[in-house]
Amino acid sequence: MLDSLHIENIAVIERADIQFDAGFNVLTGETGAGKSIVIDAINAVLGERASRDLVRTGSDTANVSAVFSGLSAPVASAIGELGFEPDEDGMLLIQRSISAEGKGACRINGRPATVSLLRAVGRMLVNIHGQHENQVLLNPERHVEYLDRLGNLSSLLEVYREAYHRLCEIRRQLKDADMDETMKARRMDLLRYQIEEIEAAQLQPGVEETLLSQRELYRNAGRIAEGLMTAKLTLSGDEEEPGVLSLLEQAASALASAGRYMEDAAAVSQRVETALYELQECAGDLRELTGRLDFDPADLDRVEERLEQIRRLTGKYGATIEEVLEYLETARQELDDMELSEERIARLQREEETAAVQAEEAASRLTAARRETAGILTREVMEQLVFLDMPHVTMEVSMEPAPLSAMGADRIEFLLSANPGEPAKPIARIASGGELSRVMLAIKSVLADADDIDTLIFDEIDTGISGRAAQKVGIKLRQTAVGGGSRRRQVLCVTHLAQIAAQGHHHLLIQKSVRDGRTFTEVTPLDCERRKRELARIINGEVTPASLQAAEEMLQNI
C-alpha cells in the first residue's frame, strides 16, 4: 500500500507531503489545479518515463519519494529477487530525482537503482489506469494480456516461449546453413585465406612485446656496445692502464698484510675482497652481454618484417594478438560448420521437427487454458457491467488459430454487443467513451482479484459518464477497495464527478494559488464539513445551500 508521497518541484507543486490510507482515496479540485500532476509524480517515482519538463520552472532538480508498507509475500519475494528488501518494519522507500538537464538518480531503501529496476519494482506495487489505457482496450493485440493475467497463465506462457524461441533459433540456424551455394563457396574461400594468413604468422601471446624489445636492442646496438666497452675497460683495464679490478686486487693484498697486525684493517680487507669478487662477476657479465651483441644486421630487417606482419593482422582481425587468435578460432568453427553443412542441415531439420512439436504442444496447452479463462472473464465482466448500468451489453472473447508467435498460437479479441439481438463486434466499433471507461473498470475489477498488486490508481475513470452510471462507477471503485475476504486494497482516483467522489473513504483536495507571481499547488485532506463543501462545489460549480444539501444527502446515502 502507498502510505505517503513526498513531492518537490514537480510542475506547479513546489512541495507537498501527501498521506494515503487503505480503502478508496479520491482526489478532486478545479480543472488545472494539478490533480494529474500528482499522478505524474507517482508515475515518475515508479520508474515510468519522466520528462525534464516536469521540473518546476526555476528549479534545478525535482524529487519524488514514496513509502510503501504491507507488501504481500509474493510481491516481497519478487522484489527480493531483484536485490531489494523491505526494512525491518516492512517499509519500502522509493526515491527518484530528475534534473533540469535530463539526468537523474533512483534509490530503493537507500540503495542506488537503475530506472529499469525502479520500473520493475513499481509495477509490482501499483497498477495505474490512465486515460490512455482505454485506448489500449481498442487494440486487439493487447487483449491476450488481460486474459493471461486473469488466468495466471504466466508459467504456461513462459514454458511456451522457451519452446518457441528454441524453434526460432533452430530455424535461424537452418536458414544460415542453407545459404546460396555461390555465396557459400565465396565465404569458404575467404575463410580459408584468412585462416592460412593468420596461421602462417604463428602468433603467440606476448610475441609482439618480445619483438619490440629485440628491435630496440638492434637499433641501439652501437650505443650499447660503446657503453659496455667503456665499462669493461674501466674494470679490467688494458696494456697501458690498469683497471679497477687490478687496483682493487692491490688494495686487498695490502690490507690483508696490514690486517695481520691490526684487527680493524682485517675487517676492511674482507669488505674490499667482497667488493672485488662482486666486480669480478660484473666483468664476467659484461663479457656475456658483449657476446650477445654479435648479430647479423639482417636480423633487424627480419624483426621489422615480423612486426609489420603483426600490424597487418591486427588491423584486419582484431586490435590485439589475442583478438586475432579469437577470430582465428571463430573462422575455423564457421568453416567447419560449412564443410559439414549437409550433415548439420540434416541434424537441424530433425531438431526442428522435434522443436516444432514441442512448441505446438505448449501452444495447445496455453490455448486450452485461455479458452477456460475466457469463459470466466466474460461471465464475470458481464456481471460487473450489469452493476455498472450496462445490463444489455454482452461480451465475447473471439479466439482463432494463428501462426506461432511470441504470445502463442491464438488471435484473441474482445467483442461487445451493445443491444440484445445484435451480433458482437470489435470494441472499437461499438463502445463510446463512457462505455469504454466502464468496460475497462469492469475488466480491472475482475483482474484485481488475480493480481498481488494492492494499490490501484484511476486517473479520470469518469470520462464520458454521468448521473446514475457515475454513481455505479463510484460504488464499484469503493467495492474494489474493500475487496473480498480479509484482503483490502487501496484505490486512488482522480475525478470530476461528485457521485464518484462521495464514495471515497478518504478525500484529498488539490488547490492552486498564485503568490508573488508564482503558481503553487497544495494537497489537503478534507474533514467531513470541508468534504461536503467540496462536493457541493463539484455539483453546482459553486457552494450554495441547495448544493450543500445535495452533497449531504450523497454522503448520508453511502
N, C-alpha and C positions, 0 to 999 in steps of 0.2 A: 504494500500500500504506500502511496505517496503521502508522506507526513508533512513535508514542508518544501517550499520553493523560495530560494533567495535570488533576486534579480538585481543586477547593477548595470545601468547604462545600456539597456536594450530599448532602442527606438525612443518612444516618449516616456518610458519608465526609467527614472533616474535611480531609484532604489525602492525595492518592495520586498517584504517578507510575508509570505502567504502560508497560512496553516490550512491543511486539508484534513478532513475526517473520513472515517468509513461511512458508507452509505452514499446517498445521492447529493452531490455538491453542484449547485447551479451558479453560473457567473452571468450577470446581467449588467447593463449600462447603456448609455446613449451610443448611437452609431458613431464610430470613430474614437471612442473613449480608450480603446486599447485592449479590448477583450481578446481578439485574435492574437495580439502580441504576447499575451500570457501563454497561449498555445504554441506560438513560435518559439518562445523561450524554453518550453518543455521539450519541443522537438529538438532544439539545439542541444540541450543537456543530455538528451538520449542518443546523440550521435548522428542525427539526420543532417542533411546539408544545411549549412548556415552561411548566409552571405555577409560580407563585411558591411553591407548596408544596414544590418541590424544594430551596429554600434551607434550609440546616441551621438548626434552631432556635437562636436567639440570635445568628445572623449577619445582617449587613445585605445581603451580596451573595454569590452563588455564581459561580464562574468555571470554565470548561472550555476547555482548549486541546488541539488535535490537530495532529500533524505528519504529513504525507503525503509520500511520495517515490516515485520510479519511475513517474510518471504516463505513461500511454501517449500516443502522439502525437495520436490523435483526442480524448482527454479534455483534454489540454493545450490543443489548438486551440479546443475548445468553451468551456473556461474563459476563454481569452484573448478570445473574442468577447464575454464578459460584462465585460471590462475588468480582469481579474486575470491575473497571470503568476507561474509558479514563480520562485524566486530563482535565482541563478547556479549553485547546487548542485542544482537541480531539486526543491527542497523547497517545500511549500505549508503555511503555518501558518494554521490557522483558530481564532479565539477568539470566545467568547461569554460575556457576563456577564449575570446575572439578579438583579435586586434584590428584596428582600422586599416592595417596593411594587408589583412587577409590571413595572417598567421594565427596560431592558437595553441592551446595546451589542454590536455584532458587528464583527469585523475579519478581513480576509483578507490575509495577508502585511503586516500593519500598517496597511492602508488600511481606512477605515470602509466598512461594507457594511450593507445592509438585511437583515432576516430572510429575505425572499423571495429575495434574491440568494444568501444563505447556503444556503438550501434547494436552490436550483437547482444550485449547485456541489456540495453534499453528495450529491445524488442521482446525480451523475456519478462520485462516488468510492466510495460504499458502497451495497450493497444489503442492507437489514435485513429478515430474515424473523422477525417476532414471532409470538406465539401467536395474535393476532387474524387473521393472514393466512390461516390455514387456513380461517377463516370466509369470507374473500373468495372462496375456491375454491368455496364453495357458492352464490355469486351468479353466475348465467349471464351477466349483463351485463358482467362483468369478464373473461370467458374470451377475448373477442376481443383483449384487450390482450396476453395471453400469446402468442397466435397471431401477432400483428403483430410482437412483439419477436423471436420466433424467426425469422420470415421477413425481418426487417429491412425491413419494409414502410412505414416512416415516410415515405419520399419519395412513394410511391404514395398513402398516406393524405393527405398534405399537398396533393397535386395534386387529389385528390377533394374535400377540404374547401374548397379555393378555389372549385371549380366549384359545390359545394353551397351555400356561403354567398352566391355570386353569384345563384344561383337563388332563394334565400330572400329576398334583398334586392329582386329584381325583383318577386317575389310580394307582398312587403310594400308596395311602391310601387303595384302594381295594386290591392291592397285599399284603400289610401288614396285612390287616384284614383276608384275605383268606389263611393264612399260614397253614402249615401241622397241622392236629389235634393233633398228638402226641406232636409236638413241642409246640403247643398252650397250651396243658394240663400241660406240664412241666413248661412252663413260668408262667402260672396262679398259680401253686403250689408254685413256688419260690416267686412270688409277694405276695401271702397270708402270707407266712412265714415272709418275710421282713416287711410287714405292721404290723403283730402281734408283731414282735420283737420290732419295734420302738414304737408302741402304748403302749406296756406293760411298757416301760420306763417312760411314762408320762412326756416327756420332755417339758420344758418351757424355753424361752429365759432368761438368767441370772441365771438359776439354778446351773450351774457349778460354777460360782463365789461364790454363797451362800455356796455351799458345801465345796469349798476350804477354805472359811473363817471359817466354823464350824470345819473343820479338824484342822486348825491351832489353834483354841481355845482348842479343846480336847487334842491335842498333848502337849500343853504347860499349861495345867490346873494347875499343881503343882507349876510352877513358878509364874503363875498369882495369885494363892491362897496365896502364901507366900508374894507376894508384897502387896496384898490387906490387909492381916492380919497385916503386919508391919505398913501400913498406918493407919489402924483402931486403933491399939494400940497407935500410936503416937497422934492421935486426941482425942481418948476417954479415954486412959489410962486403968489401971486395979486396982485390990485391993491394990497393993503395990505402984504403981506410978501413980500420976495424969497425965492426958493427956493435950494436948494443949488447948482443949475446957475448961477444968476446970480452968486452969491457966488464960485463956483469960477472963473467967467469973469474976474471982477475980480482974483482972486488970480493967475490965469495971466497976465493982462496986466501986472500989477505985477512979477511975477517975470521976465517977458520983458524989461521995461525994465532991471531990475537985472542981468539976465544979460548985457547988452551990456558991462558993466564988471567983472563977476565970473563967472568960469568955472563955479564950483560952483553959483551961483544959476541959471545957464542949465540945468544938469543937473536941478535941482529943477523948473525951469519945464517942461521936457519931460515929467517924470513927472506933474506936475499936469495938463498938457494931455492926456496919455494917459488919466488918470482922468476928465477932463472928457468926452472922446469916449465912453468906456465908459458913463458915467452918462447921456449923451445918448441912447445906444442903449437903455439901460434905460427911459428915459422914453418912447421910441417903442414899446417892447414893452408898457409899461403901457397906452398908448392902445389898442393892438391887443387886449389882454386885456379892457379895459373894454368895447370894442365887442362882444366875444363874449358878454358878459352880457346883451345885448339879445335876449331870447327871450320867446315867448308863454307865459304861465303855463299854458296848456293843454298845452304840451309835457311838463310833469311828469306830467300825467294820462295822456298817451299812453305815456310810458315805463313808468309803473306798470302800465298795462293790458298792455303787451307782456311785462313781467316776470311778471305773473300768468299770462298765456298760456303762457309757458315753464314755469312751475311746474306748471301742469295737465298739460302734455305729459310732463314728466319724471316726474311722479307716476304716469302711466299706462303709459309706454312705455320708460322707462329712467331711470337716475339722473342721466345727463348728456345734453347735446345730442348728443354723438357716439353714445351708445347709442340715442337716439331715431331718429337718422338710420339707424343699422344696422337697427333694427326696420322702418323705412320700406322699406328695400331688401328685407328678408325678406318683408314683406307684399306688395310689388309682385310678387316672384317667385312667391309662393304664389297670388296672384290670376291671374297669367299662366298658371301651370300648370293652374288650374281652368278658365280660359276656353278653354284649348286641350286640355281633358281628353280629348275624343273622339279627337283625333289622337294625343295622348300615350298613351291606353289602347291604341290600335291598335298603336303602336310598341312599347309594353311587352309586349303579347301576342306580337308577333313575337320580341322578345328572350327572352321566357320559353320559347318553343318551342326556340330555339337553346340556351339555358342548360340546359334540361331534358335535351336530347340529350347535351350535353357532360357533365353530371353523371352521367347513366346510363352513358355510355361509360366515364367514370373509375371508377364503381362496379363495372362489369363487369370492368375490368382488376384492380381490387382483389379482387373475389370470386375470380377465376381464380387469383391469386397466393395467396390464403388457402386455396383448395382444395388447391393443391400443397403448401403449408406444413402443412396439416392431416395429410396423409399422412405427412410427415416426422415431425411431432410424435407422432402415435400410435405409429409404429414405434419411435421412439427412447425414448419414455416407457415403452412396454411392455417394452423391453429392460431399462430401469432397474428396473422393477417386478419382473421375474423375479429380478434380482440381490437385490432387497430383500425376498425371500421372499413375493412375491405372484405366483407363476407362473401361476395360473389366472385372474387378473384381466385382462380385455381392456378397451381404451379405444377409444372412437369420438368423432369430432367431428361433431356434428349441425350442418348448415348449411342453413338455409331462407331463402327470399327474404323480405325485409322492406321496408316503406316506407323511402324515403331518409331518413337521419338523419345526424348529425354523424359517426357511425362507419361509414357506408356503407349498403349495402342487404342486409345479412346478419344473420340471427338465429342466433347461434353458441352452442352449449352442449356442454360435455364430458360424455360419458356413460360409465358403467362397468358392466361385468358382472362380478360377484364370482365366479361359478361357471360352468363350461362348460355350454353349452346354455341358459343363461338370457339373456333379452334385455337389452341395455344400457339402463340407466336413468339419470336425473339423479343426480349425485354425492350430493346432499343426501339421497336416498332409499336410498342403498346403503352409503356409507362410514361406518365407525366413526371414533372419534377417532384411533386408531392408524393406521388405513388412510389417513385424511386426511393425517396427517403424512408418511407415506411417499409418497403420491401427489404432495404438494407438493414433497417433496425430489426426486422423480424429475423433475418439471417444472423445478424450479430447476437441476438438474444439466444438463438438456438446454439450458436457456436460457443457462447460464453461458458456453457457447462462442459464443453470439450477441452477448453484451454486451462492452463495453470496460471494464466495471467489474471491478477486480481484487480488491476486498475484499467478501466475503460474510459476513454475521453471522446466525447462527441462535440465537434465544432459545428454549430448551427445545423443540427439534425432537423430543425423545423422548417427548412426551405420548402416553400410551396404548400404548406399545410396551415390550417387554422381551425377555429371552432372545436367541434367535438373530436375531430381527428387529432388535433393538437393535444387535447386533454388525454386521449388514449395513449398518445406517444409519451406524454409525461408520466402517466401511470406505469407504462411498460418500462421506462427508464428507472423508475423507483423500484419496481419489482426486480429488475435485473440487478440493482444494487443490493437489495435484500437477499437475493439468491435463494437457493433451496437448501434445506437441511441446516447443518451447522456452518456452512460456508457463507460468508458475507463479503460482497465485493465493494469496490469503490468506483463510483461513476462520476465523472466530471462532465458538465455540459454547458456550452455557451449557447444562450438562447435569447430571442427577442420576444418570446411569447409568454404571457402571464400564466396560461394553462400549464405550461411545462415548468416554469419557474416555481409555481405554487407547490409542486410535488416534491421539491427538494427537501432533504433532511437538513441541509445547510445552504446558506445563501451568501454569496460574495458579490459586493457591488464594486464595479470598476468605474472610476470617475476621472475626468480630465479637467485640468485647470491651467490657467496661464498666470505666471508670476515673473515679474521683471522681464517680460518679453520672451520667456521660455515656457514651453509646454511640459506639464507634468501629469503623470497618471498615478493614481493611488488605488489600492485594493483594500476594501474594508468589509469585515464580516458583519452581517446585519442581525440585530436582535429582532424580536417579534414585531415591535412597533415600527421600526425603520423598514423592516421587510414588507410590512403592509403598505407603507407609503411608496416603496419601490414598485410593488405590484400595481398599485393604483396609477403610478406614472406610466407603466407599460400599457395598461388597459386604455388609458384616455389621452396619453401624451402629456398630461399634467395632473397634479393631485387635486381632486375635487371630492366633496362629500359623497357623491354617487360612486366615484371610482374607488374611494376608500371602503365604502360599504361592499362593493363587489369584491374587492380584494379580501376583505374579512370573511366573506361567505366562501370564497375559494379555499382559504386556509382552514376554515371550520369543517369543510367537506372532505378534507384529506383523510 
